[in-house]
Amino acid sequence: MSIELKYVIANVSDLAAAVAFWRDTVGLKLKFQTPEWAEFDTGTTRLALQPASPANPAGTWQPGLRVPDLAAKRAELAAHGIDIGAEPHEEHGFLLSLFTGPDGAKASLSGPVLKPQT
């Protein structure tokens, strides 16, 4: 099964300051920004920023992986004893879930919303 790195998500203490840094100092092109998310156009893998939270402390990073069959990949990870977290939820047209990697590092895992066959 193919796996794509679609996002690298940075958890930041000050979203506006972080956007200014990556846009104005580093020179990345801002794709869009909301109060809860900013995304830079960096090719096939996007740099995304989100406000830090107790679950996602400032200064931590999270890869965002995409697979063609989320249920199958979650089952495969679970079979290897990986904590696959809660059931996926739909967000922005994809199913999204989290899993925990080494040292407790979170990674997001997304896949297409599969429509039932009629």
Backbone torsions as a table, in degrees:
resi	resn	phi	psi	omega
1	MET	NA	132.9	179.8
2	SER	-76.6	146.8	176.6
3	ILE	-131.6	129.1	178.4
4	GLU	-112.9	137.8	170.0
5	LEU	-83.9	106.5	-175.7
6	LYS	-96.0	-33.4	-176.6
7	TYR	-138.1	150.9	159.9
8	VAL	-119.9	118.6	-172.9
9	ILE	-107.0	123.1	176.6
10	ALA	-102.0	131.6	175.8
11	ASN	-93.2	119.8	-170.7
12	VAL	-121.9	149.2	-179.8
13	SER	-78.9	-25.6	-178.6
14	ASP	-139.6	101.4	-174.3
15	LEU	-61.5	-45.5	-178.4
16	ALA	-61.4	-43.3	179.6
17	ALA	-66.4	-39.4	179.3
18	ALA	-66.8	-41.4	176.5
19	VAL	-59.9	-47.2	179.9
20	ALA	-59.0	-42.0	179.3
21	PHE	-60.2	-54.3	-175.3
22	TRP	-68.5	-33.9	-179.5
23	ARG	-80.6	-54.0	-170.0
24	ASP	-86.1	-35.9	-177.8
25	THR	-89.3	-49.3	-178.0
26	VAL	-80.7	-34.8	177.2
27	GLY	98.5	18.5	177.6
28	LEU	-76.6	150.5	179.3
29	LYS	-86.5	119.6	178.5
30	LEU	-72.7	123.7	178.9
31	LYS	-81.9	-51.1	174.7
32	PHE	-164.9	164.0	179.6
33	GLN	-145.5	137.7	171.6
34	THR	-125.3	176.0	177.1
35	PRO	-63.6	-19.3	-176.0
36	GLU	-114.4	0.5	-173.3
37	TRP	-164.7	139.9	171.1
38	ALA	-133.6	144.5	-176.3
39	GLU	-136.9	134.5	180.0
40	PHE	-108.0	142.9	178.1
41	ASP	-81.9	101.4	-176.5
42	THR	-125.9	31.4	179.9
43	GLY	94.5	-146.4	-175.8
44	THR	-73.1	-24.3	175.7
45	THR	-109.4	125.3	-176.6
46	ARG	-93.9	147.8	167.5
47	LEU	-95.2	123.7	178.9
48	ALA	-121.1	146.6	176.8
49	LEU	-121.3	140.3	174.2
50	GLN	-140.3	151.8	178.5
51	PRO	-61.0	139.9	177.2
52	ALA	-65.7	157.9	178.4
53	SER	-148.4	172.0	176.4
54	PRO	-57.1	-34.9	179.4
55	ALA	-77.6	-24.1	-177.8
56	ASN	-132.7	80.6	-175.1
57	PRO	-62.5	151.1	176.8
58	ALA	-55.9	139.5	178.7
59	GLY	91.4	-4.9	176.9
60	THR	-96.1	157.0	-177.2
61	TRP	-127.2	151.6	-178.5
62	GLN	-138.8	125.6	173.7
63	PRO	-74.6	147.5	175.4
64	GLY	-116.3	108.8	-175.8
65	LEU	-103.9	145.4	178.2
66	ARG	-123.2	135.7	179.1
67	VAL	-128.6	157.8	180.0
68	PRO	-75.2	-23.3	-178.6
69	ASP	-136.5	94.6	-175.3
70	LEU	-63.4	-42.5	-179.1
71	ALA	-61.5	-42.8	-179.9
72	ALA	-65.5	-41.6	-179.7
73	LYS	-67.8	-39.6	177.4
74	ARG	-63.0	-40.7	178.3
75	ALA	-64.7	-40.5	178.6
76	GLU	-63.3	-45.3	178.5
77	LEU	-63.2	-43.8	179.4
78	ALA	-61.4	-38.0	179.1
79	ALA	-64.1	-22.7	177.2
80	HIS	-92.5	7.6	178.0
81	GLY	81.1	15.9	-179.7
82	ILE	-81.8	137.9	174.6
83	ASP	-72.4	109.2	-177.8
84	ILE	-95.8	4.5	173.0
85	GLY	65.9	-159.8	-176.3
86	ALA	-71.0	166.5	176.3
87	GLU	-59.2	148.8	178.5
88	PRO	-62.2	153.3	173.4
89	HIS	-127.0	155.2	-178.7
90	GLU	-84.1	132.9	179.2
91	GLU	-151.0	125.0	177.5
92	HIS	55.2	36.2	175.9
93	GLY	83.9	7.8	177.7
94	PHE	-130.3	158.1	168.7
95	LEU	-86.4	134.9	-175.0
96	LEU	-128.6	135.8	175.7
97	SER	-144.8	174.5	178.1
98	LEU	-123.8	154.3	167.0
99	PHE	-138.3	164.4	-177.7
100	THR	-110.0	127.7	179.4
101	GLY	-100.5	-162.3	179.9
102	PRO	-57.8	146.9	178.2
103	ASP	60.4	21.0	178.3
104	GLY	78.5	9.9	-178.9
105	ALA	-68.1	129.8	178.0
106	LYS	-84.7	146.3	173.1
107	ALA	-135.7	139.1	175.6
108	SER	-91.2	148.7	-177.9
109	LEU	-134.9	124.9	-178.3
110	SER	-130.6	159.9	177.8
111	GLY	-156.4	169.6	-179.3
112	PRO	-67.9	151.7	171.8
113	VAL	-74.6	116.9	-178.7
114	LEU	-89.7	122.3	-179.7
115	LYS	-85.7	138.0	178.2
116	PRO	-61.9	141.5	178.3
117	GLN	-77.2	136.2	179.3
118	THR	-110.0	NA	NA
